[in-house]
Amino acid sequence: MNIKKHIPNSITLLNLFCGCIAIVFVTKLDFEMAFYMVCLGIFFDFFDGFFARLFKVSGPLGLQLDSLADMVTSGVVPGYIMFYMLSNSQHEISSSPLLPFLGFIITLGSCYRLAVFNIDTRQTNSFIGLPTPANALFILSLPLVLKYSDSLIVLEILTNQWILIVITLFSAFILNAEIPLFSLKIKKFNLKDNALQIVFLCFSFLLLFFFQYLGIPLVIIGYVLLSIVSNVFKLDEKKNR
């Protein structure tokens, strides 16, 4: 029995387990623990692929398990969070009990993105559209920003139904948008090939250090914007050749 081939899939299942626990914490309105469980799940999500490559046991089963685990941790959980936020938002649009269910549009967008990722050969070294873990961190940070921020502007923004619906729709869009986003994987150990990643990591560290939970959505937004700027420069370089 080859134990090595089961290690990556076991790590993937730990990701799924973390997602299940996060759902339980959301039902208890403990968004902080839900956030940390999703973070732990994303940690496992990174290392299952790492060990699959290390042990040379990558295969279709691992690919499918990975997406199914991400569907819960980075799909169901953020949708549930947005459901809660819409349930407790100011009634700018409607007080209908059905409106909060629109939060699960994030889950639907995540599901579609994961299915496309499995068959899209363009996303081996970079991403097209925002990865589901990054989107999950963005959404899960919102109730924590709301909880720990003293700003009335933040309070008004994150309790406004219109804004929450826009965030929900934009989240589903950016997951599946045809926007190339750079990968954070460092494959060549030299400054030139990793300059973008290093700039982003330093930028992220500063935002998280100074803004704590508020820094998380700022980091995700910065990731998308930096990727777009990088794409523009690459297009200019091609035109000038």
Residue, then its C-alpha position, 0 to 999 in steps of 0.5 A: m500500500n502506497i501511503k504517500k498517494h493518500i496524504p494529499n487527499s487526506i489534507t484536502l479532506l481536512n480543508l473540507f472538515c474546516g469548512c464544515i466547522a466554519i458553517v457551524f460557527v456561522t450558525k452560532l454567529d461566531f464569525e471570527m472563529a468561522f474566519y479562522m477555520v476558513c483560513l485553516g482550510i485555505f492553508f490545507d488547500f495550499f499544501d494538498g497540491f504541494f504534497a501531491r507535486l512533491f510525492k508525484v501523485s497528482g491525479p484526477l481524483g485529487l483535482q475533483l476532491d480539491s474542488l469539492a472541498d473548496m465548494v464548502t470552505s470557499g463557496v458555501v461559507p461566504g454565501y452563508i455569511m452574506f445571507y446573514m449580513l443581508s438578513n440584518s441590513q437596513h431595509e433600503i430595498s425590501s424587508s422581504p425574508l426572501l431577499p437575504f437568500l440572494g447572498f447565496i449567489i456567491t455560492l453559485g458563482s463559486c461553484y461555476r468558477l470551480a467547475v470551469f477551473n477544472i477544465d480550463t488549461r489556461q490556469t496552470n501558472s496563473f488565474i483567470g478570475l478571482p480564486t475562490p479562497a481569495n473571494a471567501l476571505f474578502i466576504l468573511s472579513l466583512p462582518l469582522v470589519l463591521k464588528y471592530s470598526d468604530s467608523l460610522i461610514v463603515l457601519e453605514i456601508l456594510t449594513n446597506q442592502w444596496i451595497l451588500i447586493v452590489i458586493t454579492l453580484f460583483s463577487a460572483f462576477i469577479l470570480n468568473a471574469e476573464i481577467p488574468l490575475f498573477s499567481l503568488k507561487i514562486k517558481k524561480f528564485n530570482l528578484k526579476d521574475n518575482a518582483l510583482q509577488i514581492v511588491f504585493l506581499c510587502f503591500s499586503f503586510l503593511l495593510l494587515f499591520f495597520f488596518q487589521y481586519l479592514g486590511i483583508p478586503l483592501v489586500i484582495i482589492g489591491y491584488v485585482l488592481l495590481s493584476i490589471v495594471s500588470n496586464v496593461f504593462k504587458l500589453d504595452e510591452k508587446k505593442n512596443r516590440 
